[in-house]
């Protein structure tokens, strides 16, 4: 995945730490602190990153020049997907697979002129899937469509992310479009006519396939 990197952290319990030379014995029962910087991963360190953890669904902001700081109990592990932050809405992660995106979710390009984030996702009938998106300050979700059908939007506690729960979908690939309003979009659309999000008629659905939990205010922890 060219847009993200994965970081796996493991605390095996009683073991030898290879972080020192020579290796030092690590006793069982002690919490281990990990500090992983973008530099150590061969990434550009002068920008902010978001780290999404697969099992806990925790989102951690990594400011430029700092590191991912994690404490692990013995016999536990964490898997993070690191995504560079941008000034427009962007895809963050999926909970369906350990890769949290590749092979399941397509690229999600954002059109700043229309305010539309669009892509596709592979689903399996009877299996729920959740997608997370980053919504920078100044942007607000206006509408969501799945296969051209409008879906309801509900707001939750503010944390700077958008959670999209996919249910009641058949097996296969489904198109998603998320339309946002924001100060940047207003700048691009100044003097322009209204944009049609999905280029098709508005459709009602008997059973909602998507539950959206959304908020843009507040900082990620």
C-alpha positions in Angstrom: 0.0 0.0 0.0 1.7 3.2 -1.2 -0.3 5.4 1.1 0.4 3.7 4.5 2.9 1.5 6.4 2.4 -1.2 9.0 4.1 -1.4 12.4 3.9 -4.6 14.5 4.9 -4.5 18.2 5.3 -7.8 20.2 5.9 -8.4 23.9 6.9 -12.1 24.2 7.3 -12.0 27.9 10.6 -13.6 29.1 13.0 -12.9 26.3 16.2 -11.2 25.2 16.0 -7.6 24.0 17.8 -7.1 20.7 17.6 -3.3 21.1 20.9 -3.4 23.1 24.3 -4.6 22.3 24.9 -7.2 23.7 21.3 -8.3 24.0 19.9 -8.0 27.5 17.5 -10.4 29.3 13.9 -9.2 29.6 12.1 -10.7 32.5 8.5 -11.8 32.3 5.8 -9.8 34.0 7.1 -6.3 33.2 5.5 -3.8 30.9 7.7 -2.9 27.9 7.8 0.6 26.4 8.2 0.9 22.7 9.2 4.1 20.9 9.2 3.9 17.1 9.9 7.0 15.0 9.2 7.4 11.3 13.0 7.7 10.8 13.4 4.2 12.1 10.9 3.0 9.5 12.5 4.8 6.6 9.7 7.3 6.5 9.7 11.1 6.1 9.7 12.5 9.7 8.9 16.1 9.0 5.1 15.5 8.7 2.4 14.3 11.1 1.1 10.7 11.0 -2.0 8.9 12.3 -1.6 5.4 13.7 -4.6 3.1 13.7 -4.4 -0.1 15.8 -6.2 -3.1 14.4 -7.4 -4.9 17.6 -8.1 -2.0 19.9 -9.2 0.4 17.1 -7.2 3.1 18.9 -6.1 6.1 16.8 -2.9 7.9 17.8 -1.5 11.1 16.4 2.2 11.2 15.8 3.3 14.9 15.4 6.2 15.6 13.1 9.6 14.9 14.7 8.1 12.6 17.4 7.6 8.8 17.7 4.8 6.3 18.2 4.9 5.6 22.0 3.3 2.4 23.2 3.4 0.4 26.5 2.7 -3.3 26.1 1.9 -5.9 28.8 3.6 -9.3 28.5 2.3 -11.7 25.9 0.5 -9.0 24.0 0.9 -7.4 20.6 -0.2 -4.4 18.6 -0.5 -3.8 14.8 -0.6 -0.2 13.6 -1.3 1.3 10.2 0.5 4.6 9.8 -1.0 7.1 7.4 0.4 10.6 6.7 -2.0 13.4 7.6 -3.4 15.7 5.0 -5.6 18.9 5.0 -8.5 17.0 3.3 -10.6 14.0 4.3 -8.8 10.7 3.7 -9.2 6.9 4.2 -7.6 5.6 7.4 -8.2 1.9 7.9 -10.6 -1.1 7.6 -11.1 -3.8 10.3 -11.7 -6.7 8.0 -8.1 -7.8 7.4 -4.7 -7.3 9.2 -3.5 -5.2 6.3 -6.4 -2.8 7.1 -6.9 -1.8 3.5 -5.0 -3.4 0.6 -7.0 -6.1 -1.2 -10.2 -5.0 0.5 -10.4 -1.2 0.0 -9.5 0.7 -3.2 -7.6 4.0 -3.2 -9.9 6.8 -2.0 -8.9 10.0 -3.9 -10.4 13.2 -2.7 -11.8 15.8 -5.2 -11.3 19.2 -3.6 -13.5 21.0 -6.1 -16.6 18.8 -5.4 -15.7 17.8 -1.8 -16.2 14.1 -2.7 -14.1 11.2 -1.4 -14.8 8.2 -3.5 -13.6 4.6 -3.8 -14.8 1.0 -3.4 -14.7 -1.8 -0.9 -15.0 -5.6 -1.1 -17.6 -7.1 1.3 -18.7 -10.6 2.2 -22.4 -11.2 2.8 -23.3 -11.7 6.4 -20.0 -10.2 7.6 -20.0 -6.6 8.9 -17.1 -4.4 8.1 -16.1 -0.9 9.4 -14.0 1.7 7.6 -12.4 4.7 9.3 -11.7 8.0 7.7 -9.8 11.1 8.9 -11.7 14.3 8.8 -9.4 17.4 9.3 -10.7 20.5 11.1 -12.8 22.6 8.8 -14.5 19.8 7.0 -18.0 18.3 7.7 -19.7 15.3 6.3 -22.7 16.1 4.2 -23.8 12.9 2.6 -22.9 9.2 2.1 -23.9 6.9 -0.8 -23.3 3.2 -1.3 -23.8 2.0 -4.9 -25.5 5.3 -5.6 -28.0 4.9 -2.7 -28.1 7.6 0.0 -27.4 6.5 3.6 -28.3 8.1 6.9 -25.6 10.0 8.8 -25.5 10.3 12.6 -23.0 12.2 14.8 -21.2 10.8 17.8 -18.6 12.1 20.3 -16.0 14.2 18.6 -12.6 12.6 18.0 -11.5 13.8 14.5 -12.4 10.5 12.7 -15.4 9.1 10.8 -16.5 5.5 11.3 -18.5 3.9 8.5 -20.1 0.5 9.4 -21.1 -1.6 6.4 -23.9 -4.2 6.9 -26.5 -6.0 4.9 -24.4 -5.9 1.7 -24.0 -8.7 -0.8 -20.7 -10.4 -1.5 -18.6 -8.3 -4.0 -17.3 -4.9 -4.7 -19.4 -1.8 -3.7 -18.8 1.8 -4.6 -18.7 4.5 -1.8 -18.9 8.2 -2.0 -18.7 10.6 0.9 -19.4 14.3 0.3 -17.9 16.9 2.6 -18.5 20.6 3.1 -15.6 22.7 4.2 -13.8 26.0 4.0 -11.5 24.7 1.4 -14.3 23.4 -0.8 -16.1 26.8 -0.5 -12.9 28.4 -1.8 -12.8 26.0 -4.8 -16.5 26.3 -5.6 -16.7 30.1 -5.2 -18.7 31.3 -8.2 -19.4 27.8 -9.4 -22.8 25.9 -9.6 -23.9 23.1 -7.4 -22.2 19.7 -7.9 -24.0 16.4 -8.3 -22.4 14.0 -5.9 -23.2 10.6 -7.6 -24.4 11.8 -11.1 -27.6 9.9 -10.5 -31.0 10.1 -9.0 -31.5 10.2 -5.2 -32.6 6.8 -4.1 -34.4 5.6 -0.9 -33.4 2.3 0.7 -35.7 0.0 2.6 -32.9 -1.2 4.9 -29.8 0.9 5.7 -26.6 -0.8 4.7 -24.4 1.8 6.4 -24.1 3.3 9.9 -22.0 6.5 10.1 -20.5 7.8 13.3 -19.0 11.1 12.7 -17.3 14.1 14.3 -14.6 16.5 13.4 -13.9 18.6 16.5 -11.3 17.7 19.1 -7.9 16.2 18.9 -6.9 12.6 18.5 -5.2 11.0 21.4 
